[in-house]
Amino acid sequence: MSKFELKLPQMGESVAEATLTTWLKEVGDTIEMDEAIFEIATDKVDSEVPSEVEGVLLEKRFNVDDVIKVGEVVAVIQTDQVVEAASNGQDTTTPEEAIEVPAAELESQISQVQESIAAPTPDFGSSERFYSPLVRNIAKEEGVSMEELETIIGTGKEGRVTKNDIKAFLEHRSSNGSPVTAAAPETTEAAPSPVKPKKEESKAAPIPVSSGDEIIPLSRMGKLIAHHMVESITTSAHVQSFVEVDVTNVVNWRNKMKDSFQKREGEKLTFTPIFMEAVAMALKKYPLMNISLDGDKVIKKKNINLGMAAALADGNLIVPVIKNADQLNLVGMAKTVNDLANRARNNQLKPDEVQDGTYTVTNVGSFGSIFGTPIINQPQVGILALGAIRKMPSVIETDQGEYIGIRSKMFLSHSYDHRVVNGALGGMFVKTVADYLEAWDINREI
């Protein structure tokens, strides 16, 4: 019998694992080439995984919500080669045996599924501790509850629970017949506990729910966003700088060029690629804004990869990344921005397209906000919010004197990590973006 093992494909250099969210095919279903078999989710994006062959789904190696490492076999597919071999007289199995073998396999799979459904599944998302995929799988297979996992003393790095820790817990539980806390492995010298006791955390009082109130559970992406936002606030020392920018020349130039640009390129010319070009130029001038902090080491990034925060129809947010943004001309920037924005709205982004950003830009002005205080997208050290463009009365200085005129203005709001970015650098960077926009050439060709 010819079988093909479908493995979890590589989804980007920094993506090592993904969560299986949905099976799109059942055992026994016929599968076409490039037809999606299951859906996976990383901490950034959801994706479908297609089949590389035609055949019949023979086996599922993982259940929904399992964490799968890149390269692991997720499904086994029986290919059409079996039919060809049988027609050539190479298969010596009798018809009765051919029926019995798949039936036995199906019965075994059904019993395994029933056992996995019956066993309690820990809700790892409710814990603040990190559990490796191996520990999670052992906990699921052995029916270890989240409450029991939380009592295990971790001997790994930063107090993480290792395979030996959970196995020691299971041995004590089987011998005593009741859940107990697993002891740390014996050592020749007395050593302090690897995990510091947690401080008593004051739990918030439950929020009363009145009659007629609607309870809306957070989506998986909503939970991830909430976790990342809180993690960023507790990680980085957020400081903001605000600059008002006169973008009259940019507005007038764009109004003059947008129709001819769309006719020639088949693309809309929005303000976003113009702002992205300005940010990329400023990052080249101030490379210490294009960094990450790793413990006591600063990592200065070689590439300028701009994250572009995009709102989705369900209210969530996703940040596709413009790779090597400083190497794109304005036409290339406009095409890249439009492509990423369209595919983000249609949930068609690839995992690698939301990875490796070095600085992020978010457009709060699209919702009418004048300015904002955005939260840094970890592990970056800065994020720029673009405010709404408004016509404002303004003092205009000329050689003949000063006068009041109507100008198009906006605010740039720069949030940066004060652990590594001081006020001078944070302020000079956003001022450079503003200077670039104010000096826009109204006669620029594109």
HUCORJO-V840713 format. One record per residue. N is the residue number from 1. RES is the residue in one letter. OMEGA is omega in degrees with one decimal (NA if undefined). NEAR is the number of other ideal C-beta (glycine too) atoms within 12 Angstrom. D_CENTER is the distance of its C-alpha to the mean C-alpha in Angstrom with 1 decimal. Layout:
BEGIN
n->N res->RES omega->OMEGA near->NEAR d_center->D_CENTER
n->N res->RES omega->OMEGA near->NEAR d_center->D_CENTER
END
This chain:
BEGIN
n->1 res->M omega->-178.9 near->25 d_center->39.4
n->2 res->S omega->-178.5 near->22 d_center->36.8
n->3 res->K omega->176.4 near->21 d_center->33.2
n->4 res->F omega->179.7 near->28 d_center->29.9
n->5 res->E omega->179.0 near->22 d_center->27.0
n->6 res->L omega->-176.7 near->35 d_center->23.7
n->7 res->K omega->175.6 near->25 d_center->21.1
n->8 res->L omega->-174.5 near->33 d_center->17.3
n->9 res->P omega->174.0 near->27 d_center->16.8
n->10 res->Q omega->-174.2 near->21 d_center->15.2
n->11 res->M omega->-178.2 near->32 d_center->11.8
n->12 res->G omega->-175.0 near->26 d_center->11.7
n->13 res->E omega->-174.7 near->13 d_center->13.4
n->14 res->S omega->-179.3 near->20 d_center->10.9
n->15 res->V omega->-177.3 near->29 d_center->9.6
n->16 res->A omega->-177.6 near->21 d_center->12.4
n->17 res->E omega->179.6 near->28 d_center->11.9
n->18 res->A omega->178.4 near->36 d_center->10.6
n->19 res->T omega->177.4 near->34 d_center->12.0
n->20 res->L omega->-175.3 near->32 d_center->14.7
n->21 res->T omega->-176.4 near->26 d_center->14.7
n->22 res->T omega->167.1 near->24 d_center->17.8
n->23 res->W omega->179.6 near->27 d_center->20.8
n->24 res->L omega->178.9 near->22 d_center->22.2
n->25 res->K omega->177.3 near->29 d_center->25.3
n->26 res->E omega->177.7 near->21 d_center->27.9
n->27 res->V omega->-177.8 near->28 d_center->30.2
n->28 res->G omega->179.7 near->20 d_center->33.1
n->29 res->D omega->174.9 near->22 d_center->31.3
n->30 res->T omega->-175.6 near->22 d_center->32.0
n->31 res->I omega->176.4 near->32 d_center->29.2
n->32 res->E omega->175.3 near->19 d_center->29.4
n->33 res->M omega->179.1 near->17 d_center->28.1
n->34 res->D omega->176.8 near->13 d_center->24.5
n->35 res->E omega->-178.0 near->22 d_center->24.3
n->36 res->A omega->-178.9 near->23 d_center->21.1
n->37 res->I omega->179.6 near->43 d_center->21.7
n->38 res->F omega->178.2 near->36 d_center->18.6
n->39 res->E omega->177.2 near->27 d_center->15.0
n->40 res->I omega->179.6 near->42 d_center->12.1
n->41 res->A omega->169.2 near->32 d_center->8.6
n->42 res->T omega->178.8 near->33 d_center->5.9
n->43 res->D omega->-178.4 near->30 d_center->3.6
n->44 res->K omega->-169.8 near->36 d_center->1.5
n->45 res->V omega->174.7 near->38 d_center->5.3
n->46 res->D omega->-179.4 near->34 d_center->8.7
n->47 res->S omega->172.1 near->33 d_center->11.5
n->48 res->E omega->177.5 near->28 d_center->15.2
n->49 res->V omega->-177.9 near->36 d_center->17.1
n->50 res->P omega->176.9 near->23 d_center->20.6
n->51 res->S omega->178.3 near->32 d_center->23.8
n->52 res->E omega->-178.2 near->22 d_center->25.5
n->53 res->V omega->171.3 near->28 d_center->28.9
n->54 res->E omega->178.1 near->23 d_center->31.1
n->55 res->G omega->-177.8 near->33 d_center->32.5
n->56 res->V omega->178.5 near->31 d_center->32.2
n->57 res->L omega->-174.5 near->34 d_center->29.5
n->58 res->L omega->-173.0 near->34 d_center->31.4
n->59 res->E omega->171.9 near->31 d_center->29.0
n->60 res->K omega->-177.0 near->33 d_center->25.7
n->61 res->R omega->-177.4 near->27 d_center->24.6
n->62 res->F omega->176.5 near->36 d_center->21.8
n->63 res->N omega->176.4 near->29 d_center->21.5
n->64 res->V omega->-178.9 near->24 d_center->18.9
n->65 res->D omega->174.1 near->26 d_center->16.4
n->66 res->D omega->175.4 near->32 d_center->17.3
n->67 res->V omega->-174.0 near->33 d_center->15.0
n->68 res->I omega->176.8 near->36 d_center->15.9
n->69 res->K omega->177.0 near->27 d_center->16.0
n->70 res->V omega->179.8 near->25 d_center->16.0
n->71 res->G omega->178.2 near->17 d_center->19.6
n->72 res->E omega->179.5 near->26 d_center->20.7
n->73 res->V omega->-178.0 near->21 d_center->22.9
n->74 res->V omega->-177.0 near->37 d_center->21.4
n->75 res->A omega->176.3 near->39 d_center->24.4
n->76 res->V omega->-176.3 near->28 d_center->28.0
n->77 res->I omega->173.1 near->38 d_center->29.6
n->78 res->Q omega->-175.3 near->32 d_center->33.4
n->79 res->T omega->-177.9 near->26 d_center->34.2
n->80 res->D omega->179.9 near->22 d_center->37.2
n->81 res->Q omega->179.1 near->21 d_center->39.0
n->82 res->V omega->-179.2 near->26 d_center->40.4
n->83 res->V omega->-179.8 near->19 d_center->42.3
n->84 res->E omega->-179.7 near->14 d_center->43.7
n->85 res->A omega->-179.1 near->18 d_center->45.0
n->86 res->A omega->-178.5 near->19 d_center->46.7
n->87 res->S omega->178.6 near->11 d_center->48.3
n->88 res->N omega->178.1 near->11 d_center->49.7
n->89 res->G omega->-177.3 near->9 d_center->51.2
n->90 res->Q omega->-179.8 near->14 d_center->49.1
n->91 res->D omega->-176.8 near->19 d_center->47.8
n->92 res->T omega->-179.0 near->11 d_center->50.5
n->93 res->T omega->178.4 near->17 d_center->48.9
n->94 res->T omega->179.7 near->11 d_center->51.1
n->95 res->P omega->-179.3 near->12 d_center->49.7
n->96 res->E omega->-179.6 near->10 d_center->50.1
n->97 res->E omega->-179.8 near->14 d_center->48.1
n->98 res->A omega->178.6 near->19 d_center->45.4
n->99 res->I omega->-174.9 near->13 d_center->44.9
n->100 res->E omega->-175.2 near->14 d_center->45.1
n->101 res->V omega->177.7 near->20 d_center->42.4
n->102 res->P omega->179.8 near->24 d_center->39.6
n->103 res->A omega->179.7 near->16 d_center->40.8
n->104 res->A omega->178.9 near->14 d_center->40.7
n->105 res->E omega->179.1 near->23 d_center->37.2
n->106 res->L omega->178.5 near->22 d_center->36.1
n->107 res->E omega->178.3 near->15 d_center->38.0
n->108 res->S omega->-179.9 near->17 d_center->36.3
n->109 res->Q omega->179.4 near->24 d_center->32.8
n->110 res->I omega->-179.7 near->18 d_center->33.8
n->111 res->S omega->178.3 near->14 d_center->35.0
n->112 res->Q omega->178.6 near->21 d_center->31.9
n->113 res->V omega->179.2 near->21 d_center->29.8
n->114 res->Q omega->179.0 near->13 d_center->32.3
n->115 res->E omega->-179.3 near->18 d_center->32.1
n->116 res->S omega->177.6 near->23 d_center->28.3
n->117 res->I omega->-178.5 near->15 d_center->28.5
n->118 res->A omega->-177.0 near->12 d_center->31.4
n->119 res->A omega->178.2 near->20 d_center->29.7
n->120 res->P omega->-178.9 near->19 d_center->27.8
n->121 res->T omega->-179.4 near->26 d_center->24.1
n->122 res->P omega->176.3 near->30 d_center->22.7
n->123 res->D omega->-175.0 near->18 d_center->19.9
n->124 res->F omega->-179.6 near->28 d_center->17.7
n->125 res->G omega->-178.8 near->25 d_center->15.5
n->126 res->S omega->-176.6 near->17 d_center->18.7
n->127 res->S omega->175.6 near->23 d_center->19.2
n->128 res->E omega->-179.8 near->17 d_center->18.5
n->129 res->R omega->176.3 near->26 d_center->19.3
n->130 res->F omega->175.0 near->20 d_center->17.3
n->131 res->Y omega->-179.1 near->33 d_center->18.7
n->132 res->S omega->177.1 near->25 d_center->18.3
n->133 res->P omega->179.4 near->26 d_center->18.0
n->134 res->L omega->179.3 near->24 d_center->21.8
n->135 res->V omega->179.0 near->33 d_center->22.7
n->136 res->R omega->-179.3 near->34 d_center->20.8
n->137 res->N omega->178.2 near->28 d_center->22.7
n->138 res->I omega->179.8 near->28 d_center->26.0
n->139 res->A omega->179.2 near->37 d_center->25.6
n->140 res->K omega->-177.3 near->32 d_center->25.1
n->141 res->E omega->-176.8 near->22 d_center->28.0
n->142 res->E omega->177.8 near->27 d_center->30.3
n->143 res->G omega->178.5 near->22 d_center->29.5
n->144 res->V omega->-177.9 near->33 d_center->28.5
n->145 res->S omega->178.1 near->23 d_center->27.4
n->146 res->M omega->178.2 near->25 d_center->24.9
n->147 res->E omega->178.1 near->16 d_center->27.9
n->148 res->E omega->179.1 near->27 d_center->29.4
n->149 res->L omega->-177.2 near->39 d_center->26.3
n->150 res->E omega->-178.2 near->27 d_center->26.2
n->151 res->T omega->-175.8 near->25 d_center->29.9
n->152 res->I omega->176.9 near->41 d_center->29.4
n->153 res->I omega->-179.6 near->31 d_center->30.0
n->154 res->G omega->179.5 near->32 d_center->27.5
n->155 res->T omega->178.9 near->27 d_center->29.1
n->156 res->G omega->179.9 near->24 d_center->26.1
n->157 res->K omega->-179.3 near->12 d_center->24.4
n->158 res->E omega->175.6 near->13 d_center->23.8
n->159 res->G omega->-179.6 near->24 d_center->25.4
n->160 res->R omega->178.3 near->24 d_center->23.1
n->161 res->V omega->-179.9 near->40 d_center->24.7
n->162 res->T omega->176.7 near->27 d_center->25.8
n->163 res->K omega->179.2 near->26 d_center->27.3
n->164 res->N omega->-179.7 near->24 d_center->30.7
n->165 res->D omega->-176.9 near->36 d_center->30.1
n->166 res->I omega->177.3 near->36 d_center->29.2
n->167 res->K omega->175.7 near->24 d_center->32.0
n->168 res->A omega->177.0 near->26 d_center->34.4
n->169 res->F omega->-178.8 near->36 d_center->33.4
n->170 res->L omega->178.1 near->26 d_center->34.1
n->171 res->E omega->178.4 near->16 d_center->37.5
n->172 res->H omega->-178.5 near->22 d_center->38.5
n->173 res->R omega->-178.5 near->25 d_center->37.5
n->174 res->S omega->-179.1 near->17 d_center->39.5
n->175 res->S omega->-178.2 near->13 d_center->42.5
n->176 res->N omega->178.9 near->13 d_center->42.7
n->177 res->G omega->178.3 near->8 d_center->41.6
n->178 res->S omega->-178.7 near->12 d_center->39.3
n->179 res->P omega->175.0 near->23 d_center->36.0
n->180 res->V omega->176.9 near->19 d_center->36.4
n->181 res->T omega->-178.6 near->24 d_center->34.4
n->182 res->A omega->179.1 near->32 d_center->34.3
n->183 res->A omega->177.1 near->18 d_center->36.1
n->184 res->A omega->179.8 near->24 d_center->34.9
n->185 res->P omega->-177.9 near->18 d_center->36.5
n->186 res->E omega->177.0 near->11 d_center->40.0
n->187 res->T omega->-177.8 near->12 d_center->40.7
n->188 res->T omega->179.7 near->6 d_center->44.0
n->189 res->E omega->178.3 near->6 d_center->43.5
n->190 res->A omega->-178.3 near->8 d_center->42.4
n->191 res->A omega->177.8 near->13 d_center->39.0
n->192 res->P omega->179.7 near->12 d_center->37.1
n->193 res->S omega->-179.0 near->16 d_center->34.3
n->194 res->P omega->-179.2 near->21 d_center->31.0
n->195 res->V omega->176.7 near->23 d_center->29.3
n->196 res->K omega->179.7 near->11 d_center->30.4
n->197 res->P omega->-179.1 near->11 d_center->31.3
n->198 res->K omega->175.8 near->11 d_center->28.9
n->199 res->K omega->177.7 near->6 d_center->30.5
n->200 res->E omega->179.9 near->6 d_center->31.4
n->201 res->E omega->179.6 near->8 d_center->28.8
n->202 res->S omega->-180.0 near->6 d_center->30.3
n->203 res->K omega->179.4 near->6 d_center->28.8
n->204 res->A omega->178.9 near->6 d_center->28.6
n->205 res->A omega->179.8 near->6 d_center->31.3
n->206 res->P omega->-178.5 near->6 d_center->30.2
n->207 res->I omega->-179.2 near->8 d_center->29.9
n->208 res->P omega->178.1 near->7 d_center->32.9
n->209 res->V omega->-178.3 near->10 d_center->32.3
n->210 res->S omega->178.0 near->8 d_center->35.1
n->211 res->S omega->-179.3 near->6 d_center->36.5
n->212 res->G omega->176.4 near->6 d_center->34.8
n->213 res->D omega->179.0 near->9 d_center->31.4
n->214 res->E omega->177.9 near->8 d_center->28.4
n->215 res->I omega->-177.8 near->9 d_center->25.8
n->216 res->I omega->179.9 near->10 d_center->22.4
n->217 res->P omega->176.8 near->9 d_center->19.9
n->218 res->L omega->174.3 near->17 d_center->16.3
n->219 res->S omega->178.2 near->19 d_center->14.0
n->220 res->R omega->179.2 near->26 d_center->11.3
n->221 res->M omega->177.9 near->26 d_center->8.6
n->222 res->G omega->177.3 near->20 d_center->11.3
n->223 res->K omega->-179.9 near->21 d_center->11.6
n->224 res->L omega->179.3 near->25 d_center->8.1
n->225 res->I omega->179.0 near->27 d_center->8.7
n->226 res->A omega->-179.5 near->19 d_center->12.2
n->227 res->H omega->-178.2 near->22 d_center->11.5
n->228 res->H omega->180.0 near->27 d_center->9.5
n->229 res->M omega->179.1 near->23 d_center->12.3
n->230 res->V omega->179.4 near->16 d_center->15.1
n->231 res->E omega->-179.6 near->19 d_center->13.9
n->232 res->S omega->-179.7 near->26 d_center->14.0
n->233 res->I omega->-179.2 near->19 d_center->17.4
n->234 res->T omega->-179.3 near->15 d_center->18.8
n->235 res->T omega->-173.3 near->26 d_center->17.8
n->236 res->S omega->173.5 near->30 d_center->18.8
n->237 res->A omega->-173.5 near->21 d_center->22.2
n->238 res->H omega->173.1 near->28 d_center->21.4
n->239 res->V omega->-178.7 near->27 d_center->24.2
n->240 res->Q omega->169.3 near->29 d_center->24.7
n->241 res->S omega->-176.9 near->34 d_center->27.0
n->242 res->F omega->178.9 near->25 d_center->28.1
n->243 res->V omega->174.4 near->33 d_center->30.0
n->244 res->E omega->-173.7 near->25 d_center->31.8
n->245 res->V omega->173.4 near->42 d_center->32.0
n->246 res->D omega->-177.3 near->31 d_center->34.6
n->247 res->V omega->-178.9 near->40 d_center->32.9
n->248 res->T omega->-180.0 near->27 d_center->36.1
n->249 res->N omega->179.0 near->24 d_center->36.4
n->250 res->V omega->-179.2 near->39 d_center->32.9
n->251 res->V omega->-178.9 near->28 d_center->33.5
n->252 res->N omega->179.8 near->21 d_center->36.9
n->253 res->W omega->-179.3 near->27 d_center->35.7
n->254 res->R omega->177.5 near->32 d_center->32.9
n->255 res->N omega->-179.6 near->19 d_center->35.3
n->256 res->K omega->-170.6 near->20 d_center->37.7
n->257 res->M omega->-167.3 near->32 d_center->35.4
n->258 res->K omega->-178.0 near->24 d_center->33.0
n->259 res->D omega->179.7 near->13 d_center->35.5
n->260 res->S omega->179.1 near->16 d_center->36.6
n->261 res->F omega->-179.6 near->27 d_center->33.1
n->262 res->Q omega->179.1 near->19 d_center->32.0
n->263 res->K omega->-176.6 near->12 d_center->35.3
n->264 res->R omega->-172.8 near->15 d_center->35.0
n->265 res->E omega->-175.8 near->22 d_center->31.3
n->266 res->G omega->-178.3 near->13 d_center->30.4
n->267 res->E omega->174.4 near->27 d_center->27.5
n->268 res->K omega->175.9 near->22 d_center->27.4
n->269 res->L omega->178.6 near->30 d_center->27.7
n->270 res->T omega->177.1 near->30 d_center->25.7
n->271 res->F omega->-172.9 near->35 d_center->25.6
n->272 res->T omega->179.9 near->36 d_center->21.9
n->273 res->P omega->177.3 near->40 d_center->22.7
n->274 res->I omega->179.0 near->39 d_center->25.7
n->275 res->F omega->179.2 near->42 d_center->23.7
n->276 res->M omega->177.4 near->46 d_center->21.1
n->277 res->E omega->179.6 near->36 d_center->24.2
n->278 res->A omega->-180.0 near->40 d_center->25.6
n->279 res->V omega->179.3 near->45 d_center->22.6
n->280 res->A omega->178.2 near->40 d_center->22.5
n->281 res->M omega->179.7 near->30 d_center->26.2
n->282 res->A omega->178.3 near->39 d_center->25.9
n->283 res->L omega->175.8 near->41 d_center->23.4
n->284 res->K omega->179.6 near->28 d_center->25.9
n->285 res->K omega->-179.6 near->23 d_center->28.6
n->286 res->Y omega->-176.8 near->31 d_center->26.8
n->287 res->P omega->179.0 near->23 d_center->24.7
n->288 res->L omega->166.7 near->29 d_center->24.4
n->289 res->M omega->-177.3 near->44 d_center->21.8
n->290 res->N omega->-172.2 near->37 d_center->19.7
n->291 res->I omega->168.6 near->29 d_center->19.2
n->292 res->S omega->178.1 near->30 d_center->17.3
n->293 res->L omega->178.9 near->26 d_center->19.3
n->294 res->D omega->-176.5 near->16 d_center->19.4
n->295 res->G omega->177.6 near->11 d_center->22.1
n->296 res->D omega->179.0 near->8 d_center->25.2
n->297 res->K omega->174.4 near->11 d_center->24.1
n->298 res->V omega->178.9 near->20 d_center->22.8
n->299 res->I omega->178.7 near->20 d_center->20.9
n->300 res->K omega->-173.9 near->20 d_center->22.0
n->301 res->K omega->178.4 near->30 d_center->19.7
n->302 res->K omega->-176.9 near->17 d_center->21.7
n->303 res->N omega->173.9 near->24 d_center->19.6
n->304 res->I omega->-178.0 near->37 d_center->18.8
n->305 res->N omega->-173.9 near->37 d_center->15.3
n->306 res->L omega->171.7 near->47 d_center->14.9
n->307 res->G omega->-177.0 near->41 d_center->11.8
n->308 res->M omega->-176.9 near->44 d_center->13.0
n->309 res->A omega->-177.8 near->39 d_center->11.8
n->310 res->A omega->178.5 near->34 d_center->12.8
n->311 res->A omega->178.7 near->20 d_center->13.9
n->312 res->L omega->-176.8 near->25 d_center->13.8
n->313 res->A omega->-178.1 near->12 d_center->17.0
n->314 res->D omega->178.4 near->17 d_center->16.1
n->315 res->G omega->178.0 near->14 d_center->15.6
n->316 res->N omega->-175.3 near->27 d_center->11.8
n->317 res->L omega->174.6 near->34 d_center->10.0
n->318 res->I omega->-174.0 near->41 d_center->7.5
n->319 res->V omega->172.2 near->41 d_center->8.0
n->320 res->P omega->-172.1 near->42 d_center->9.3
n->321 res->V omega->174.0 near->39 d_center->11.2
n->322 res->I omega->-176.7 near->43 d_center->15.0
n->323 res->K omega->178.4 near->30 d_center->16.0
n->324 res->N omega->-174.4 near->23 d_center->19.4
n->325 res->A omega->-178.2 near->40 d_center->19.9
n->326 res->D omega->-178.8 near->29 d_center->23.2
n->327 res->Q omega->-178.9 near->19 d_center->24.7
n->328 res->L omega->169.0 near->23 d_center->24.4
n->329 res->N omega->-173.4 near->19 d_center->27.4
n->330 res->L omega->177.4 near->34 d_center->27.2
n->331 res->V omega->178.3 near->23 d_center->27.6
n->332 res->G omega->178.7 near->24 d_center->24.8
n->333 res->M omega->-179.8 near->38 d_center->22.5
n->334 res->A omega->179.8 near->34 d_center->23.5
n->335 res->K omega->-179.8 near->26 d_center->22.9
n->336 res->T omega->179.5 near->32 d_center->19.4
n->337 res->V omega->-178.9 near->36 d_center->18.4
n->338 res->N omega->-179.4 near->29 d_center->20.0
n->339 res->D omega->-179.4 near->26 d_center->18.5
n->340 res->L omega->-179.4 near->35 d_center->14.8
n->341 res->A omega->-179.9 near->32 d_center->15.7
n->342 res->N omega->-178.7 near->19 d_center->17.6
n->343 res->R omega->174.7 near->23 d_center->15.1
n->344 res->A omega->179.6 near->31 d_center->12.3
n->345 res->R omega->-178.8 near->20 d_center->15.0
n->346 res->N omega->178.2 near->16 d_center->16.0
n->347 res->N omega->-177.4 near->23 d_center->12.7
n->348 res->Q omega->179.6 near->21 d_center->13.6
n->349 res->L omega->174.4 near->31 d_center->10.9
n->350 res->K omega->-179.0 near->27 d_center->10.6
n->351 res->P omega->-177.8 near->33 d_center->7.8
n->352 res->D omega->-177.6 near->24 d_center->9.7
n->353 res->E omega->175.3 near->32 d_center->9.8
n->354 res->V omega->-178.3 near->40 d_center->6.4
n->355 res->Q omega->168.1 near->29 d_center->7.3
n->356 res->D omega->173.4 near->31 d_center->10.4
n->357 res->G omega->179.3 near->41 d_center->11.0
n->358 res->T omega->177.1 near->39 d_center->14.1
n->359 res->Y omega->-174.2 near->49 d_center->14.9
n->360 res->T omega->174.9 near->44 d_center->13.7
n->361 res->V omega->177.8 near->49 d_center->16.1
n->362 res->T omega->-175.3 near->40 d_center->16.0
n->363 res->N omega->178.1 near->39 d_center->19.0
n->364 res->V omega->-180.0 near->29 d_center->20.4
n->365 res->G omega->179.7 near->30 d_center->23.6
n->366 res->S omega->177.5 near->24 d_center->22.6
n->367 res->F omega->176.4 near->17 d_center->23.2
n->368 res->G omega->-179.6 near->13 d_center->26.4
n->369 res->S omega->-179.7 near->21 d_center->25.4
n->370 res->I omega->173.0 near->22 d_center->27.6
n->371 res->F omega->-178.2 near->31 d_center->25.3
n->372 res->G omega->177.4 near->27 d_center->22.6
n->373 res->T omega->-173.5 near->24 d_center->21.3
n->374 res->P omega->178.8 near->36 d_center->17.5
n->375 res->I omega->-175.8 near->33 d_center->15.4
n->376 res->I omega->177.5 near->43 d_center->14.2
n->377 res->N omega->-176.4 near->42 d_center->10.6
n->378 res->Q omega->4.2 near->29 d_center->10.9
n->379 res->P omega->177.8 near->31 d_center->12.3
n->380 res->Q omega->-179.0 near->40 d_center->13.9
n->381 res->V omega->179.4 near->44 d_center->17.3
n->382 res->G omega->176.4 near->52 d_center->17.7
n->383 res->I omega->-177.2 near->45 d_center->16.6
n->384 res->L omega->176.5 near->52 d_center->19.2
n->385 res->A omega->178.9 near->39 d_center->19.9
n->386 res->L omega->179.9 near->42 d_center->22.3
n->387 res->G omega->-180.0 near->35 d_center->24.9
n->388 res->A omega->175.4 near->26 d_center->27.0
n->389 res->I omega->-177.6 near->35 d_center->29.8
n->390 res->R omega->172.6 near->24 d_center->33.2
n->391 res->K omega->-173.8 near->16 d_center->36.8
n->392 res->M omega->169.9 near->23 d_center->38.6
n->393 res->P omega->-173.9 near->13 d_center->42.1
n->394 res->S omega->175.6 near->20 d_center->42.1
n->395 res->V omega->-178.9 near->15 d_center->44.7
n->396 res->I omega->-179.6 near->18 d_center->45.1
n->397 res->E omega->177.6 near->13 d_center->47.0
n->398 res->T omega->177.2 near->10 d_center->49.3
n->399 res->D omega->-178.8 near->7 d_center->52.3
n->400 res->Q omega->179.9 near->7 d_center->54.5
n->401 res->G omega->-177.9 near->9 d_center->53.0
n->402 res->E omega->175.6 near->11 d_center->50.3
n->403 res->Y omega->-179.8 near->14 d_center->49.7
n->404 res->I omega->178.2 near->13 d_center->47.3
n->405 res->G omega->178.1 near->17 d_center->45.2
n->406 res->I omega->-178.5 near->17 d_center->42.2
n->407 res->R omega->174.3 near->26 d_center->39.0
n->408 res->S omega->-175.2 near->30 d_center->35.4
n->409 res->K omega->178.3 near->32 d_center->33.3
n->410 res->M omega->175.6 near->39 d_center->29.9
n->411 res->F omega->168.3 near->31 d_center->28.2
n->412 res->L omega->179.9 near->47 d_center->25.5
n->413 res->S omega->-176.1 near->37 d_center->23.7
n->414 res->H omega->172.6 near->46 d_center->22.4
n->415 res->S omega->-179.8 near->38 d_center->20.5
n->416 res->Y omega->-174.7 near->42 d_center->20.7
n->417 res->D omega->-174.4 near->34 d_center->20.7
n->418 res->H omega->174.9 near->23 d_center->24.4
n->419 res->R omega->-176.3 near->23 d_center->24.3
n->420 res->V omega->179.8 near->30 d_center->24.3
n->421 res->V omega->179.6 near->36 d_center->24.9
n->422 res->N omega->-175.7 near->20 d_center->28.2
n->423 res->G omega->-179.8 near->17 d_center->29.5
n->424 res->A omega->-180.0 near->17 d_center->31.3
n->425 res->L omega->-179.8 near->29 d_center->28.5
n->426 res->G omega->-179.8 near->37 d_center->26.1
n->427 res->G omega->-179.6 near->25 d_center->29.0
n->428 res->M omega->-179.8 near->23 d_center->30.2
n->429 res->F omega->-177.1 near->39 d_center->26.8
n->430 res->V omega->176.6 near->44 d_center->26.4
n->431 res->K omega->177.4 near->27 d_center->30.2
n->432 res->T omega->175.6 near->30 d_center->29.8
n->433 res->V omega->-179.4 near->44 d_center->27.3
n->434 res->A omega->-179.3 near->35 d_center->29.9
n->435 res->D omega->179.9 near->21 d_center->32.8
n->436 res->Y omega->-179.2 near->30 d_center->31.3
n->437 res->L omega->-178.5 near->38 d_center->30.9
n->438 res->E omega->-179.8 near->26 d_center->34.4
n->439 res->A omega->-177.3 near->20 d_center->36.0
n->440 res->W omega->-178.5 near->32 d_center->34.7
n->441 res->D omega->-178.8 near->18 d_center->37.4
n->442 res->I omega->179.4 near->18 d_center->38.6
n->443 res->N omega->-177.8 near->11 d_center->40.2
n->444 res->R omega->175.9 near->19 d_center->37.2
n->445 res->E omega->179.5 near->14 d_center->37.1
n->446 res->I omega->NA near->26 d_center->34.0
END
